[in-house]
């Protein structure tokens, strides 16, 4: 009787947490914009009723190859370990990116990588998966760190072909702005104050001027931006073009092409180091989307750092709860 009772408790706990061991991992291939064959890893349910939800991770590029020596392998292992616990919510994809392949071979192709090349690359990834898995009717793009701003651009590139149900933009890196900006963000987070539309617009307009100044400082003949953002020289993989595109002042116009009713989640770790004496870019992008009339929500995750690997369960839970509520 005691054994039966224990079994019931474990079953109820598993049901309540949405955790399941009924999953498998599948490796597929897609083609990069440079013509290379890249891998993607799909953690999917093995239940008789296959999921029609697909969560596609769009990771950051990282800043240099030295730090990425084991980064891809460790990130993939962490992703698959966590995704297996959330397959009841959908199937989860972790892709190999161009930078993962190029760092490994240390080819001169590194010079050809910029920020926007990954828009088409990730669109090709989604199309490849959908072409081979017809059951997916709800696709969620999960952009994180340097991949955060790519996610909505990939959504725009895919259009109706992507079967999109939502876009997440998370883990933005901070930019150091005026004390007004930092105080505004702190008040919004700590006091859970609700900004008026006018305050959000003012916030956005001030930051837009800063980003425009950054963009105007870009020069294809100077290696100035890497120094500004603290990149190293020996193994630097982010070119000037990468930064110019990442801080593109025309990004709001690009965001304007997102469907008005496409749900967008802007997520930021509450203890992300980027919050120190700066306002996060995440709140800036949230303000942009609000200004454009998009269907956007902002979520600050208590205890979460910039590393989704260290904050894995919280990271996956926020995504699951957000998608479940749509």
C-alpha positions, 0 to 999 in steps of 0.5 A, a space after each residue: 500500500 505504501 509503495 502504491 501511495 509513493 508511486 501515486 505521489 511521484 506520478 502527480 509530481 511529474 504531471 504537475 511539473 510537466 517533466 517527462 522521460 518520454 523523449 528522443 534526440 534527433 540530429 538533422 542538417 541544414 545549409 548555412 548561407 555560406 553553403 556549409 552543412 550544419 547540424 541541428 539537434 531536436 529533442 522531441 516527445 516520443 508519445 503517441 500524440 506528437 507535439 505540434 509545437 516547436 521551440 527553436 533556439 537562436 543563440 548568441 555568436 559569442 565574442 571570440 573563438 578562444 572562449 568557444 573552445 568547448 562552448 558549443 558542446 557544453 551548451 548543447 549538453 545543457 540544452 538537451 538535458 533541460 529540454 528533455 524535461 519540457 517535451 510535454 510542452 513541445 519539441 526543442 531545437 538547438 542548432 549549430 551556427 556558422 560561428 561554431 563551425 568556423 571557430 573549429 577550423 579557424 578558417 579565414 571565413 571568420 572575416 565574412 561573418 557579420 550580424 545579419 548573415 544569420 537571419 537567412 541562416 536561421 530562416 533556412 533552419 526553420 524551413 528545413 525542419 518544417 519541410 521534414 516534420 509536417 506536424 508542427 503548426 506552432 513555431 516559437 523563435 527563442 532568441 538569446 543574447 546576441 541572438 535576441 534581436 535576430 529572432 524578430 528579423 528571422 520571423 519577418 524573413 519567414 513570414 507565413 512559411 514559418 507557422 509562427 506562434 511567438 517570438 522571444 527576445 532575451 538576455 540582451 547585453 546592457 549599454 551604458 546610458 544616462 542615470 535617467 535611463 538607469 533610474 527609470 529601469 530600476 523603478 520599473 523593475 523594483 517598484 513594478 511601476 507601470 510606465 505610461 505610453 508617454 514615458 515609454 515613448 520618451 524613454 525610447 526617443 532618448 535611447 534612439 539618439 544614443 544608438 544613432 550616434 553609435 551607428 554613425 561612428 561605424 567605419 568599415 576601415 577602422 577597428 574601433 567598435 571592438 575596442 569600445 565594447 571590450 573585445 580582444 584582438 587575438 581571437 576576435 570574431 566580431 567585425 565592425 560590420 557585426 556591431 554596426 548591424 547590431 546597433 542599427 538605428 533602422 531596427 525599429 523600422 524593421 520591427 514594424 514589419 512584425 505582425 501586430 498580433 504576433 506575441 513577443 516576450 522580452 525577457 531579462 535576468 534580474 541579476 544579469 551583470 548587464 544591469 549594473 549601472 546601466 539600463 538593459 537593451 531589453 527594456 529599450 527594445 520593449 519600449 520600441 515594440 510598445 511604441 510600434 503597437 506590437 503584442 509585447 510583454 516584459 519579464 524580469 526573471 528573479 535570480 537569473 544571470 546572463 547565462 541561460 545554462 546556469 539558470 536553465 530551469 528558470 529559463 525553460 519554465 518562463 518560455 513554457 509558461 509564456 507559450 502555454 498562456 498564448 
